Amino acid sequence: MTEEIKCSCGDATDEIKCSCESDNVGIFPCAGASNVGQISNMVAVKLAKKGVGTMMCTVGIGGHRSGIVKSAEGCDYIIAIDGCPLNCAKETLEHAGIPVSKNIVLTELGIKKNHDLDILPSQVEEALAKVADCL
């Protein structure tokens, strides 16, 4: 993907940086047992590789792993990427007392949920473009 991903604050000038005044951004995907859960994980990987932030372990937050929780608490900006309206990533973070700065729900972006786990690269790219518009 070559298009720029910019944050909604309008301050991002680098190709993919979305820092909203911070270089310390945590990205937490839901990675659930559906197509949108798996797509959320793949989108988080791509965002991390493009420098939007650091992909972090949502399950580690739910498991109360102290090092992972401390790392999340140290973030200036938290992005939760949920596949569906259950908002598992967002709820997991909030349950641990970690405020979510931006919650993105893939089904709210028009991506239909199903249980087909054979994800196509084109589906990930489509979701990435939609998520980029939310940042």
C-alpha positions in Angstrom: 0.0 0.0 0.0 1.5 3.3 -1.0 -1.1 5.8 0.1 -0.4 8.0 3.0 -2.1 7.3 6.4 -2.5 10.5 8.4 -4.1 11.2 11.7 -7.3 13.2 12.0 -5.5 16.0 14.0 -3.9 17.0 10.7 -0.4 17.4 12.3 1.1 14.2 10.8 3.4 15.0 7.9 5.4 11.8 7.6 4.1 9.1 5.3 2.3 7.0 7.9 2.9 8.7 11.3 -0.2 9.1 13.3 1.0 10.3 16.6 -1.5 13.0 17.6 1.4 14.8 19.4 3.0 11.6 20.5 5.5 9.0 19.2 4.3 6.7 22.0 1.2 5.0 20.4 0.0 1.6 21.4 -2.1 -0.4 18.9 -4.3 -3.2 20.4 -6.2 -5.5 17.9 -9.0 -7.8 19.1 -7.7 -10.8 17.0 -11.0 -12.6 17.6 -12.3 -15.8 16.1 -13.9 -14.4 13.0 -12.8 -12.8 9.8 -13.0 -9.3 11.2 -11.0 -10.3 14.3 -8.2 -11.7 12.2 -8.3 -8.7 9.9 -8.0 -6.4 12.9 -4.8 -8.2 13.8 -3.4 -8.0 10.3 -4.3 -4.3 10.1 -2.5 -3.7 13.4 0.6 -5.5 12.1 0.6 -3.3 9.0 0.1 -0.1 11.0 3.0 -1.0 13.3 5.3 -1.8 10.3 4.3 1.6 8.8 5.3 3.4 11.9 1.9 4.4 13.2 2.6 3.0 16.6 3.7 -0.2 18.4 1.5 -3.3 18.2 0.9 -4.6 21.7 -0.7 -7.7 23.2 -4.3 -7.3 24.0 -4.5 -10.8 25.5 -1.6 -9.9 27.8 -3.7 -7.0 29.2 -6.6 -9.4 29.8 -4.2 -11.8 31.5 -3.0 -9.0 33.8 0.6 -9.5 32.7 2.3 -6.8 34.7 5.0 -5.9 32.1 2.4 -5.6 29.3 0.0 -3.6 31.4 2.9 -1.2 32.4 3.9 -0.8 28.8 0.3 0.1 27.9 0.0 2.5 30.8 3.1 4.2 29.5 1.6 5.0 26.1 0.4 8.5 25.4 -2.2 7.4 22.9 -4.0 4.0 22.7 -5.7 2.7 19.5 -8.0 -0.3 19.9 -9.0 -2.1 16.7 -12.1 -4.2 17.2 -13.6 -6.5 14.6 -17.2 -6.2 15.8 -19.5 -4.3 18.2 -18.5 -6.6 21.1 -15.5 -4.3 21.5 -13.4 -6.9 23.2 -10.1 -5.0 22.7 -11.6 -1.7 24.0 -13.3 -3.4 26.9 -10.2 -5.4 27.9 -8.1 -2.2 28.0 -10.8 -0.3 30.0 -11.2 -3.2 32.4 -7.5 -2.9 33.2 -7.9 0.8 33.7 -6.2 1.8 30.4 -8.1 4.6 28.7 -8.6 4.1 24.9 -7.9 7.2 22.9 -9.3 5.8 19.6 -11.6 2.8 19.1 -12.1 1.6 15.6 -14.7 -1.1 14.9 -14.3 -2.8 11.5 -18.0 -3.8 11.1 -18.9 -0.1 11.6 -16.7 0.6 8.5 -18.8 -1.7 6.4 -16.8 -4.9 6.7 -19.2 -7.9 7.1 -18.5 -10.3 10.0 -18.4 -14.0 9.2 -16.4 -17.0 10.5 -14.3 -17.6 7.4 -10.7 -17.4 8.6 -9.2 -17.6 5.1 -8.4 -13.9 4.9 -7.4 -12.5 1.5 -4.7 -9.8 1.2 -7.2 -7.6 -0.6 -9.5 -7.8 2.4 -6.7 -6.6 4.7 -5.7 -3.7 2.3 -9.4 -2.6 2.1 -9.7 -2.6 5.9 -6.3 -0.8 6.3 -7.5 1.9 4.0 -10.7 2.3 6.0 -8.9 2.3 9.3 -6.4 4.9 7.9 -9.4 7.2 7.3 -10.3 7.0 11.0 -6.9 7.9 12.3 
